Amino acid sequence: MVIYFSGTGNSRYAAEVAASETADEIRDAGAYIKEGKRGDFSSQRPWVFVSPTYCWQLPRLFAEFIRKSRFSGTRDAYFILTCGGETGNAGEKIAAFCREKGFRYKGMLEVVMPENYVALFSVPEEAECRRLTADAARKIKDSVRYIREGADFPEVKPGVLDRVKSSGLLNAGFYGFLVKSKKFYATDACISCGKCVKSCVLNNIRLVDGRPEWGKKCTHCMACISVCPEEAVEYGKRTVGKRRYLCHEKAEGLF
Ligand SMILES: Cc1cc2nc3c(=O)[nH]c(=O)nc-3n(C[C@H](O)[C@H](O)[C@H](O)COP(=O)(O)O)c2cc1C
């Protein structure tokens, strides 16, 4: 069973490709998280967890969801991490997480896709996004044979710098200092459509007099800023005039 978390659609698409290629079921962890529910999953086929990379690790929110959810049937767990550049030493961290959860770790596949962290970086141009997405789909299609055959994904040896990037200390600093919602605001271009409200997996946005207001729970998934049809959501000054990104691709034959 393929279980994914996605802010701006890259990992949803990656999960769809993986599910389509393995002819397996697919579940959106975000829907459970939004409803405040844990998962109760059962499958004889391997678990395939798909998500973005946050600060060179599995996103905390997704890890928490997996930790709290119940999994019966198989213990084999594959991870596909989409990223804008690289996953650092996420694999070793996930392997430790699997030991804690009682999963048999079958490896992690790094899949480069368009960078979506518009609050910090620039999003690639459209043609580059299309190229990256097509390459990503190809890589996943080529790699699902490991899942079909029950083999581990090929191991990638981390370097010293990878270990630093994925360290607990850096991750704690990332969530403690950077992942905040107070810089989000809506400009006069806001049309009160409420798409930002719906997109927020943590139900952290509400409309007040027709304008979105952000509470304190935020995981920086970039959904609210990316779904706005008027590009009216900004994050301080960093996002002004910057291209937004959403992955609209659909895996063929699935839906
Ligand atoms: C909060 C946050 C942290 C990120 N950290 C990393 C990172 O450490 N390394 C990386 O290569 N990309 C990083 N990215 C980029 C995303 O992992 C990448 O664009 C991913 O494909 C987005 O997936 P999604 O569309 O399913 O949300 C980060 C993005 C966000 C929003």
PDBQT file of the ligand as one rigid body, heavy atoms in Angstrom, charges set to zero:
ROOT
HETATM    1  C1  LIG A 301       9.705  23.039   4.710  1.00  0.00    +0.000 C 
HETATM    2  C2  LIG A 301      10.458  22.509   3.532  1.00  0.00    +0.000 A 
HETATM    3  C3  LIG A 301      11.720  21.970   3.701  1.00  0.00    +0.000 A 
HETATM    4  C4  LIG A 301      12.423  21.455   2.592  1.00  0.00    +0.000 A 
HETATM    5  N1  LIG A 301      13.645  20.888   2.799  1.00  0.00    +0.000 NA
HETATM    6  C5  LIG A 301      14.293  20.330   1.752  1.00  0.00    +0.000 A 
HETATM    7  C6  LIG A 301      15.561  19.684   1.927  1.00  0.00    +0.000 A 
HETATM    8  O1  LIG A 301      16.076  19.569   3.034  1.00  0.00    +0.000 OA
HETATM    9  N2  LIG A 301      16.197  19.198   0.825  1.00  0.00    +0.000 N 
HETATM   10  C7  LIG A 301      15.650  19.286  -0.421  1.00  0.00    +0.000 A 
HETATM   11  O2  LIG A 301      16.281  18.842  -1.398  1.00  0.00    +0.000 OA
HETATM   12  N3  LIG A 301      14.428  19.855  -0.619  1.00  0.00    +0.000 NA
HETATM   13  C8  LIG A 301      13.747  20.372   0.433  1.00  0.00    +0.000 A 
HETATM   14  N4  LIG A 301      12.506  20.942   0.238  1.00  0.00    +0.000 N 
HETATM   15  C9  LIG A 301      11.865  20.846  -1.095  1.00  0.00    +0.000 C 
HETATM   16  C10 LIG A 301      10.803  19.747  -1.145  1.00  0.00    +0.000 C 
HETATM   17  O3  LIG A 301      11.234  18.590  -0.439  1.00  0.00    +0.000 OA
HETATM   18  C11 LIG A 301      10.468  19.316  -2.589  1.00  0.00    +0.000 C 
HETATM   19  O4  LIG A 301      10.183  20.391  -3.409  1.00  0.00    +0.000 OA
HETATM   20  C12 LIG A 301       9.312  18.307  -2.559  1.00  0.00    +0.000 C 
HETATM   21  O5  LIG A 301       9.279  17.627  -3.787  1.00  0.00    +0.000 OA
HETATM   22  C13 LIG A 301       7.955  18.945  -2.306  1.00  0.00    +0.000 C 
HETATM   23  O6  LIG A 301       7.000  17.918  -2.253  1.00  0.00    +0.000 OA
HETATM   24  P1  LIG A 301       5.434  18.161  -2.184  1.00  0.00    +0.000 P 
HETATM   25  O7  LIG A 301       5.050  18.945  -3.440  1.00  0.00    +0.000 OA
HETATM   26  O8  LIG A 301       4.856  16.785  -2.209  1.00  0.00    +0.000 OA
HETATM   27  O9  LIG A 301       5.120  18.898  -0.957  1.00  0.00    +0.000 OA
HETATM   28  C14 LIG A 301      11.822  21.490   1.303  1.00  0.00    +0.000 A 
HETATM   29  C15 LIG A 301      10.564  22.068   1.151  1.00  0.00    +0.000 A 
HETATM   30  C16 LIG A 301       9.876  22.571   2.235  1.00  0.00    +0.000 A 
HETATM   31  C17 LIG A 301       8.520  23.169   2.027  1.00  0.00    +0.000 C 
ENDROOT
TORSDOF 0
